[in-house]
Amino acid sequence: MDTDLTAAYDRCRELHRRHGRTYYLATRLLPAWKRRHVHALYGFTRYADEIVDRTEELPPAERAARLDDWGGRFIAGLHGEPVDDPLLPAVLHTIAIFDLDRDDFASFLKSMAMDLTVTSYRSYDHLLDYMEGSAAVIGTMMLPILGSSAPAAAREPARQLGFAFQLTNFIRDVAEDLDRGRTYLPDEDMERFGVTREELEGARAAGRTTEGIRELIRYEVTRAQAHYLAAAPGITLLAPASQACMRTAYALYGGILDEVAAQDFDVFTRRALVPQRRRLSVAARALLTPTGTPVVVPGPPMP
């Protein structure tokens, strides 16, 4: 591997290590040769996210131009043109090695662009349209790297796991998203529980929840659990060497729902985090779990 490509993979790995602690821990359970490709995909998604969310001092038009420019260099690289970028060579190499679907990457960039202009979603169906590009496609990008005995059967569970992970993040990060001027809790769901945007902002400022918000969060947790349930069969369809990794990721992201429930669905008093001791315990247990063992759906008992 040439020096520039090695440096690009190293850059992706560092982004993953610094910003994706849960998934980075899970990735360490993969065979060494697969890890760099997972780091590459994480680096791609994280860098795009940083263009959108870490340049908030810039006008929206300039942020959009930066995302378009970076996306344009990526597309050019897909067509074989030289790419001057610190991490794209690793992403392009991974895409070529596994013949990943280019449309998945286009869908992802489209959803990232939506974050520059869309601040809320009317219904859960509208939110799912956004998450199709921001989350479901990441599941299908990952599947060829993880490997599967039945790729066609594993595809939908992989998509569902993407939905599950992202909705878990939305539930945990309501306060942070409000700080960015966005909410990913559908307007129709908020209306169902009598919650307004102003009430969410007030709870954020006060650092404590209300009963209406608590019930809203409880409802969104059940939505996330439904995605985890639909994703569960896919874990045992993965290549044996990949199952410990995804079993760990499944349990740790799902563990955030356990923490939210333990806080009585209050996401404003403190950020729901899985303790480090539990994280290490989950990873160790995953390594010792026999291949093919079903996973347990996280969160409180489902209705």
Secondary structure, DSSP 8 states (H G I E B T S, - for coil): --HHHHHHHHHHHHHHHHH-HHHHHHHTTS-HHHHHHHHHHHHHHHHHHHHHHS-TTS-HHHHHHHHHHHHHHHHHHHTT-----SSHHHHHHHHHHHT--HHHHHHHHHHHHHTTT----SSHHHHHHHHIIIIIHHHHHHHHHH-BSSHHHHHHHHHHHHHHHHHHHHHHTHHHHHHTT---S-HHHHHHTT--HHHHHHHHHHT---HHHHHHHHHHHHHHHHHHHHHHHHHTTB-HHHHHHHHHHHHHHHHHHHHHHHTTT-SSSS-----HHHHHHHHHHHHHS-TT------SS---
